[in-house]
Amino acid sequence: MSLDERVRAAVAALLHATGESQTDLAAALGVGQAQVSRRQSGITAWSLTDCDAVAAHYGIDVLELLAGPTRAVEALPRE
């Protein structure tokens, strides 16, 4: 699995685990839903700045996001 695929899978897993939509994530990142959709479909890559913002939004370390979906979800803060 490439790094791009791993990040897309991690973001998808985080969205699923938290019940958020792409629209919710887009609002938190200050971008449009279409931009999140393009990144999730692989048309546009998630930049390192994007990854940092996604990780901060979910309260996880960016390295957990880059490690893939399992690590990203396991790193979510407990409620």
Secondary structure as the mmCIF struct_conf table of DSSP 4:
data_model
#
loop_
_struct_conf.conf_type_id
_struct_conf.id
_struct_conf.beg_label_comp_id
_struct_conf.beg_label_asym_id
_struct_conf.beg_label_seq_id
_struct_conf.end_label_comp_id
_struct_conf.end_label_asym_id
_struct_conf.end_label_seq_id
HELX_RH_AL_P HELX_RH_AL_P1 LEU A 3 THR A 18
TURN_TY1_P TURN_TY1_P1 GLY A 19 GLY A 19
HELX_RH_AL_P HELX_RH_AL_P2 GLN A 22 LEU A 29
TURN_TY1_P TURN_TY1_P2 GLY A 30 GLY A 30
BEND BEND1 VAL A 31 VAL A 31
HELX_RH_AL_P HELX_RH_AL_P3 GLN A 33 SER A 41
TURN_TY1_P TURN_TY1_P3 GLY A 42 GLY A 42
BEND BEND2 ILE A 43 THR A 44
HELX_LH_PP_P HELX_LH_PP_P1 ALA A 45 SER A 47
HELX_RH_AL_P HELX_RH_AL_P4 LEU A 48 TYR A 58
TURN_TY1_P TURN_TY1_P4 GLY A 59 GLY A 59
HELX_RH_AL_P HELX_RH_AL_P5 VAL A 62 ALA A 67
HELX_RH_AL_P HELX_RH_AL_P6 PRO A 69 GLU A 74
TURN_TY1_P TURN_TY1_P5 ALA A 75 ALA A 75
BEND BEND3 LEU A 76 LEU A 76
HELX_LH_PP_P HELX_LH_PP_P2 PRO A 77 ARG A 78
#
